[in-house]
Amino acid sequence: MPSPSPSPTPSPEIHIQEYPVSDPAAGPYALTTGPDGALWYTLVHAGRIGRLVPGQEPVDHPLPGPDRGPTTITPGPDGALWFTATTGHRIGRITTTGEVTEFAPPTPGSGPFGITAGPDGALWFTETAADRIGRITPDGEITEFPLPVTGGFPSAITAGADGGLWFTLNQAGAVGRIGTDGTVVLHPLPTPDAGPVGIAAGPDGALWCVEIAAGQLARITPDGAVEEFPLPDRAARPHGLTVDTSGTVWFTEWGTARIGRRTPDGTLTTYDLPTPGSEPHGITVGPDGALWTALETGSLARIAPVGAGPTPG
């Protein structure tokens, strides 16, 4: 395991350590916990998928072709990891042993970005350049559903507790829901040009998203009611988020190299990452119960309450 960078505790509650997993040019972008108890992450600029077991050395897996630009990654229903290759216009599947298969959506140049496992045993993904939502079965059959908006730039996507798939429309300032039957409903955000990116489901059935252009969090109920929460630094450029089992929202501030936390009682706290300008993107609960975030400058950062458990060596 690479040695962690020096990491002063940024608060009495939270301890953060950074673990280098690539050179700074490779660009760790998004990450998830796999079925094998490892962290899996995309290296957007290097065109590779990485795997890290906390406490061990990272391993990289190359993709079949150049210029793939892997972005988001999620566990699939088949025991593999599924990812989007945005610049390569592919959906990828990687087994826990590193075997990669790729699938091309029917629409050329569609720019797939977000991906998540749906309640129907398929994977659902966004097509940023095609104004579509895609569905792919584990055997590679793809169906596309057009959206009722042009140039909306559908971005992140997540499964909701209501049985639908919820996604952000970064350029349309809206959050959308698509049912497994393909029915689409859009919910505009109150703030114009908010630029929503990451989205995640909470344990209470509501959805949360970050508004990168407005510097806010937003909570959306299944019936489409939206409430927005401004961040202390409106220029923080919030990018990714996850919601833990307690209902606490954790999010990354790409523009300020911070991690933010909003508890269910509304308390909002931010924490500086050890390395200035580290560009945090995706964030997830790791296999060790801590929060992990991907830093585009070449590391993964572990965020955990002090005393919550040992830090991997």
NUDRENRO-843171 format. One record per residue (C-alpha): residue number from 1; x, y, z. Coordinates in nm, 2 decimals, decimal comma. Example, Ala and Ser with C-alpha at 12.3 -4.5 7.8 and 13.67 -1.06 7.14 Angstrom:
2
[r 1 [1,23 -0,45 0,78]]
[r 2 [1,37 -0,11 0,71]]
//
This chain:
313
[r 1 [0,00 0,00 0,00]]
[r 2 [0,14 0,34 -0,08]]
[r 3 [0,23 0,55 0,22]]
[r 4 [-0,03 0,80 0,31]]
[r 5 [0,05 1,16 0,27]]
[r 6 [0,09 1,38 0,58]]
[r 7 [-0,26 1,44 0,70]]
[r 8 [-0,33 1,67 0,99]]
[r 9 [-0,67 1,60 1,13]]
[r 10 [-0,89 1,88 1,00]]
[r 11 [-1,13 1,87 1,29]]
[r 12 [-1,17 1,69 1,62]]
[r 13 [-1,42 1,46 1,45]]
[r 14 [-1,28 1,37 1,12]]
[r 15 [-0,95 1,21 1,01]]
[r 16 [-0,85 1,23 0,64]]
[r 17 [-0,56 1,05 0,47]]
[r 18 [-0,47 1,04 0,10]]
[r 19 [-0,33 0,73 -0,07]]
[r 20 [-0,16 0,77 -0,41]]
[r 21 [-0,29 0,53 -0,67]]
[r 22 [-0,17 0,67 -0,99]]
[r 23 [0,05 0,95 -1,13]]
[r 24 [-0,12 1,29 -1,13]]
[r 25 [-0,19 1,27 -1,51]]
[r 26 [-0,41 0,96 -1,48]]
[r 27 [-0,70 1,13 -1,32]]
[r 28 [-0,89 0,92 -1,06]]
[r 29 [-1,25 1,03 -1,12]]
[r 30 [-1,52 0,81 -0,97]]
[r 31 [-1,52 0,51 -0,74]]
[r 32 [-1,74 0,24 -0,59]]
[r 33 [-1,72 -0,06 -0,36]]
[r 34 [-1,72 -0,38 -0,55]]
[r 35 [-1,87 -0,72 -0,45]]
[r 36 [-1,51 -0,84 -0,38]]
[r 37 [-1,46 -0,60 -0,09]]
[r 38 [-1,23 -0,37 -0,29]]
[r 39 [-1,26 -0,01 -0,41]]
[r 40 [-1,29 0,02 -0,79]]
[r 41 [-1,22 0,35 -0,96]]
[r 42 [-1,19 0,50 -1,30]]
[r 43 [-0,87 0,67 -1,43]]
[r 44 [-1,04 0,91 -1,68]]
[r 45 [-0,72 1,04 -1,85]]
[r 46 [-0,52 0,71 -1,85]]
[r 47 [-0,81 0,50 -1,99]]
[r 48 [-0,78 0,24 -1,71]]
[r 49 [-0,98 0,09 -1,43]]
[r 50 [-0,82 0,07 -1,09]]
[r 51 [-0,87 -0,16 -0,79]]
[r 52 [-0,77 -0,10 -0,43]]
[r 53 [-0,81 -0,32 -0,13]]
[r 54 [-0,75 -0,09 0,17]]
[r 55 [-0,41 -0,18 0,31]]
[r 56 [-0,28 -0,33 -0,01]]
[r 57 [-0,12 -0,20 -0,33]]
[r 58 [-0,34 -0,07 -0,61]]
[r 59 [-0,38 -0,26 -0,94]]
[r 60 [-0,47 -0,11 -1,28]]
[r 61 [-0,66 -0,28 -1,56]]
[r 62 [-0,62 -0,14 -1,92]]
[r 63 [-0,92 -0,09 -2,15]]
[r 64 [-0,93 -0,25 -2,50]]
[r 65 [-0,88 0,07 -2,69]]
[r 66 [-0,74 0,42 -2,67]]
[r 67 [-0,93 0,74 -2,58]]
[r 68 [-1,19 0,57 -2,37]]
[r 69 [-1,23 0,83 -2,09]]
[r 70 [-1,38 0,60 -1,83]]
[r 71 [-1,59 0,81 -1,59]]
[r 72 [-1,84 0,65 -1,35]]
[r 73 [-1,85 0,29 -1,22]]
[r 74 [-2,11 0,08 -1,03]]
[r 75 [-2,16 -0,28 -0,92]]
[r 76 [-2,38 -0,48 -1,15]]
[r 77 [-2,64 -0,74 -1,07]]
[r 78 [-2,41 -1,01 -1,22]]
[r 79 [-2,11 -0,97 -0,98]]
[r 80 [-1,91 -0,76 -1,22]]
[r 81 [-1,84 -0,38 -1,23]]
[r 82 [-2,00 -0,17 -1,50]]
[r 83 [-1,86 0,17 -1,62]]
[r 84 [-1,91 0,43 -1,88]]
[r 85 [-1,64 0,53 -2,13]]
[r 86 [-1,75 0,88 -2,22]]
[r 87 [-1,51 0,98 -2,49]]
[r 88 [-1,50 0,62 -2,63]]
[r 89 [-1,88 0,61 -2,64]]
[r 90 [-1,89 0,27 -2,48]]
[r 91 [-2,04 0,09 -2,18]]
[r 92 [-1,79 -0,14 -2,02]]
[r 93 [-1,80 -0,44 -1,80]]
[r 94 [-1,51 -0,56 -1,59]]
[r 95 [-1,50 -0,87 -1,38]]
[r 96 [-1,33 -0,88 -1,04]]
[r 97 [-1,04 -1,06 -1,21]]
[r 98 [-1,00 -0,78 -1,46]]
[r 99 [-1,16 -0,91 -1,78]]
[r 100 [-1,31 -0,63 -1,98]]
[r 101 [-1,60 -0,64 -2,23]]
[r 102 [-1,73 -0,33 -2,41]]
[r 103 [-2,07 -0,25 -2,56]]
[r 104 [-2,16 0,04 -2,80]]
[r 105 [-2,49 0,22 -2,76]]
[r 106 [-2,70 0,24 -3,08]]
[r 107 [-2,66 0,62 -3,11]]
[r 108 [-2,31 0,71 -3,23]]
[r 109 [-2,12 0,97 -3,02]]
[r 110 [-2,37 0,94 -2,73]]
[r 111 [-2,12 1,02 -2,46]]
[r 112 [-2,24 0,79 -2,18]]
[r 113 [-2,16 0,93 -1,83]]
[r 114 [-2,37 0,82 -1,53]]
[r 115 [-2,45 0,45 -1,47]]
[r 116 [-2,63 0,26 -1,20]]
[r 117 [-2,80 -0,07 -1,13]]
[r 118 [-3,17 -0,06 -1,17]]
[r 119 [-3,45 -0,25 -0,99]]
[r 120 [-3,52 -0,46 -1,30]]
[r 121 [-3,18 -0,64 -1,32]]
[r 122 [-3,04 -0,41 -1,58]]
[r 123 [-2,80 -0,12 -1,58]]
[r 124 [-2,92 0,23 -1,66]]
[r 125 [-2,70 0,51 -1,80]]
[r 126 [-2,71 0,86 -1,92]]
[r 127 [-2,61 0,98 -2,27]]
[r 128 [-2,48 1,33 -2,23]]
[r 129 [-2,45 1,41 -2,60]]
[r 130 [-2,77 1,23 -2,72]]
[r 131 [-3,04 1,35 -2,48]]
[r 132 [-3,12 0,99 -2,40]]
[r 133 [-3,13 0,74 -2,11]]
[r 134 [-2,99 0,40 -2,19]]
[r 135 [-3,07 0,06 -2,04]]
[r 136 [-2,83 -0,24 -2,08]]
[r 137 [-2,89 -0,60 -1,97]]
[r 138 [-2,61 -0,80 -1,83]]
[r 139 [-2,58 -0,98 -2,16]]
[r 140 [-2,53 -0,65 -2,35]]
[r 141 [-2,87 -0,58 -2,50]]
[r 142 [-2,92 -0,20 -2,51]]
[r 143 [-3,24 0,01 -2,53]]
[r 144 [-3,24 0,39 -2,55]]
[r 145 [-3,52 0,63 -2,43]]
[r 146 [-3,53 0,98 -2,57]]
[r 147 [-3,58 1,27 -2,32]]
[r 148 [-3,82 1,56 -2,38]]
[r 149 [-3,55 1,82 -2,38]]
[r 150 [-3,27 1,92 -2,62]]
[r 151 [-2,92 1,99 -2,49]]
[r 152 [-3,00 1,90 -2,14]]
[r 153 [-2,68 1,70 -2,08]]
[r 154 [-2,81 1,42 -1,87]]
[r 155 [-2,53 1,34 -1,62]]
[r 156 [-2,54 1,13 -1,30]]
[r 157 [-2,81 0,87 -1,24]]
[r 158 [-2,92 0,66 -0,94]]
[r 159 [-3,19 0,42 -0,84]]
[r 160 [-3,47 0,57 -0,63]]
[r 161 [-3,66 0,39 -0,35]]
[r 162 [-3,98 0,44 -0,56]]
[r 163 [-3,87 0,20 -0,83]]
[r 164 [-3,76 0,47 -1,08]]
[r 165 [-3,42 0,59 -1,20]]
[r 166 [-3,34 0,95 -1,11]]
[r 167 [-3,09 1,16 -1,31]]
[r 168 [-2,96 1,52 -1,33]]
[r 169 [-2,99 1,74 -1,64]]
[r 170 [-2,68 1,95 -1,60]]
[r 171 [-2,76 2,21 -1,87]]
[r 172 [-3,14 2,21 -1,83]]
[r 173 [-3,13 2,29 -1,45]]
[r 174 [-3,36 1,99 -1,37]]
[r 175 [-3,38 1,65 -1,22]]
[r 176 [-3,56 1,38 -1,41]]
[r 177 [-3,72 1,04 -1,33]]
[r 178 [-3,75 0,76 -1,57]]
[r 179 [-3,96 0,45 -1,49]]
[r 180 [-3,86 0,11 -1,60]]
[r 181 [-4,13 0,14 -1,87]]
[r 182 [-3,95 0,44 -2,01]]
[r 183 [-4,19 0,71 -1,88]]
[r 184 [-4,00 1,03 -1,82]]
[r 185 [-4,09 1,32 -1,58]]
[r 186 [-3,88 1,63 -1,54]]
[r 187 [-3,86 1,85 -1,23]]
[r 188 [-3,70 2,19 -1,28]]
[r 189 [-3,48 2,32 -0,99]]
[r 190 [-3,58 2,65 -0,83]]
[r 191 [-3,25 2,82 -0,91]]
[r 192 [-3,19 2,89 -1,28]]
[r 193 [-2,88 2,75 -1,44]]
[r 194 [-2,80 2,55 -1,12]]
[r 195 [-2,59 2,29 -1,31]]
[r 196 [-2,69 1,97 -1,11]]
[r 197 [-2,43 1,69 -1,13]]
[r 198 [-2,41 1,42 -0,87]]
[r 199 [-2,73 1,25 -0,74]]
[r 200 [-2,80 0,99 -0,47]]
[r 201 [-3,09 0,84 -0,29]]
[r 202 [-3,14 0,88 0,09]]
[r 203 [-3,28 0,63 0,33]]
[r 204 [-3,60 0,83 0,36]]
[r 205 [-3,69 0,79 0,00]]
[r 206 [-3,59 1,14 -0,11]]
[r 207 [-3,31 1,22 -0,36]]
[r 208 [-3,02 1,46 -0,31]]
[r 209 [-2,82 1,63 -0,58]]
[r 210 [-2,54 1,89 -0,59]]
[r 211 [-2,57 2,21 -0,79]]
[r 212 [-2,22 2,28 -0,92]]
[r 213 [-2,30 2,61 -1,07]]
[r 214 [-2,51 2,74 -0,78]]
[r 215 [-2,31 2,61 -0,49]]
[r 216 [-2,60 2,43 -0,33]]
[r 217 [-2,74 2,10 -0,23]]
[r 218 [-3,10 2,01 -0,33]]
[r 219 [-3,34 1,76 -0,19]]
[r 220 [-3,62 1,62 -0,41]]
[r 221 [-3,91 1,41 -0,28]]
[r 222 [-4,05 1,13 -0,51]]
[r 223 [-4,34 1,36 -0,60]]
[r 224 [-4,10 1,63 -0,73]]
[r 225 [-4,10 1,88 -0,44]]
[r 226 [-3,75 2,05 -0,43]]
[r 227 [-3,58 2,23 -0,14]]
[r 228 [-3,23 2,39 -0,19]]
[r 229 [-2,96 2,44 0,07]]
[r 230 [-2,69 2,70 -0,01]]
[r 231 [-2,33 2,60 0,09]]
[r 232 [-2,12 2,84 0,30]]
[r 233 [-1,89 2,89 0,00]]
[r 234 [-2,11 2,93 -0,31]]
[r 235 [-1,81 2,91 -0,54]]
[r 236 [-1,71 2,56 -0,40]]
[r 237 [-1,82 2,38 -0,72]]
[r 238 [-1,99 2,07 -0,55]]
[r 239 [-1,95 1,77 -0,78]]
[r 240 [-2,03 1,43 -0,63]]
[r 241 [-2,23 1,30 -0,33]]
[r 242 [-2,34 1,00 -0,14]]
[r 243 [-2,59 0,95 0,14]]
[r 244 [-2,50 0,72 0,43]]
[r 245 [-2,75 0,50 0,62]]
[r 246 [-2,80 0,77 0,89]]
[r 247 [-2,92 1,01 0,62]]
[r 248 [-2,61 1,22 0,63]]
[r 249 [-2,52 1,37 0,30]]
[r 250 [-2,14 1,37 0,21]]
[r 251 [-2,03 1,57 -0,09]]
[r 252 [-1,71 1,68 -0,27]]
[r 253 [-1,62 2,04 -0,33]]
[r 254 [-1,42 2,02 -0,65]]
[r 255 [-1,34 2,39 -0,66]]
[r 256 [-1,20 2,42 -0,30]]
[r 257 [-1,05 2,07 -0,23]]
[r 258 [-1,29 2,01 0,05]]
[r 259 [-1,53 1,74 0,17]]
[r 260 [-1,87 1,85 0,30]]
[r 261 [-2,12 1,69 0,53]]
[r 262 [-2,48 1,77 0,60]]
[r 263 [-2,65 1,58 0,89]]
[r 264 [-3,02 1,51 0,90]]
[r 265 [-3,07 1,80 1,15]]
[r 266 [-2,93 2,04 0,89]]
[r 267 [-2,58 2,09 1,04]]
[r 268 [-2,34 2,16 0,75]]
[r 269 [-1,96 2,12 0,80]]
[r 270 [-1,68 2,12 0,55]]
[r 271 [-1,33 1,97 0,58]]
[r 272 [-1,01 2,06 0,40]]
[r 273 [-0,84 1,78 0,21]]
[r 274 [-0,47 1,76 0,29]]
[r 275 [-0,35 1,85 -0,06]]
[r 276 [-0,47 2,19 -0,19]]
[r 277 [-0,61 2,18 -0,54]]
[r 278 [-0,66 1,80 -0,53]]
[r 279 [-0,99 1,81 -0,73]]
[r 280 [-1,22 1,57 -0,55]]
[r 281 [-1,49 1,41 -0,77]]
[r 282 [-1,67 1,09 -0,68]]
[r 283 [-1,74 0,98 -0,32]]
[r 284 [-1,87 0,66 -0,18]]
[r 285 [-1,88 0,44 0,14]]
[r 286 [-1,59 0,21 0,12]]
[r 287 [-1,56 -0,16 0,22]]
[r 288 [-1,41 -0,06 0,55]]
[r 289 [-1,71 0,16 0,64]]
[r 290 [-1,52 0,49 0,59]]
[r 291 [-1,59 0,75 0,32]]
[r 292 [-1,36 0,74 0,02]]
[r 293 [-1,32 1,00 -0,25]]
[r 294 [-1,13 1,01 -0,58]]
[r 295 [-0,89 1,30 -0,63]]
[r 296 [-0,81 1,38 -0,99]]
[r 297 [-0,45 1,46 -0,89]]
[r 298 [-0,37 1,09 -0,84]]
[r 299 [-0,50 0,97 -0,50]]
[r 300 [-0,79 0,83 -0,31]]
[r 301 [-0,87 0,99 0,02]]
[r 302 [-1,02 0,81 0,32]]
[r 303 [-1,25 1,02 0,55]]
[r 304 [-1,35 0,86 0,88]]
[r 305 [-1,46 0,98 1,22]]
[r 306 [-1,18 0,97 1,47]]
[r 307 [-1,18 0,65 1,66]]
[r 308 [-1,41 0,47 1,42]]
[r 309 [-1,16 0,21 1,33]]
[r 310 [-0,80 0,15 1,21]]
[r 311 [-0,66 0,34 0,92]]
[r 312 [-0,53 0,09 0,65]]
[r 313 [-0,15 0,07 0,65]]
//
